[in-house]
Amino acid sequence: MPEEHIITKVSELSTPKCPVCGSTLVVRIGYITKSNGLKVQRFKCKMCGRTFTELEGTPLKGVHDIKLTLLVAYLMLHLRLEPNTIARITGKPYTTVKRISRKVIEHRRFFENILAVLLDAADYSETYWHRAKSANEYC
C-alpha cells in the first residue's frame, strides 16, 4: 500500500486543525515533498497565519518510515508480538522497534483507528480485484 494512500486515510479521520489556535478555518497551500518522494499536504490557518502539514497533531508527524511504523503497530496490536520479536521479523534494530513501539503504546487509540481503516480498505481492494479477475476468466 503506497504511503500516499496511508496519509489520505489519516487525513480522512479528522479535519485539519491549526496546532496553534485550534481553528479549522484553513486553506491548502501546496505540498511538501519528503526525501523519499512522498508528498504531504500543507495548510495555512486563516486566523493566525501558521502553516502546518496534514500530519501535524498525529503520531505520524516527523516519522521517516510510515510503513514500518504501521507494521510495528499491526504486529503489536493485532498479533500481540513483543518488540524483540518484531525486530527479528523486520530486520530492523531493536532500539528502532522499541522507540516505535513506545509511540504505538502511547497513541494506541490512533493506531487502532488507522489500522482498522487501512485493513478495511485492503479487504475491499482484495475483494474488488478477486471479482475482477473472476469476471475476466469467464470472458
Helices and strands as residue ranges (DSSP letters): H 3-13, E 26-33, E 39-45, E 51-53, H 66-77, H 83-90, H 94-106, H 108-137
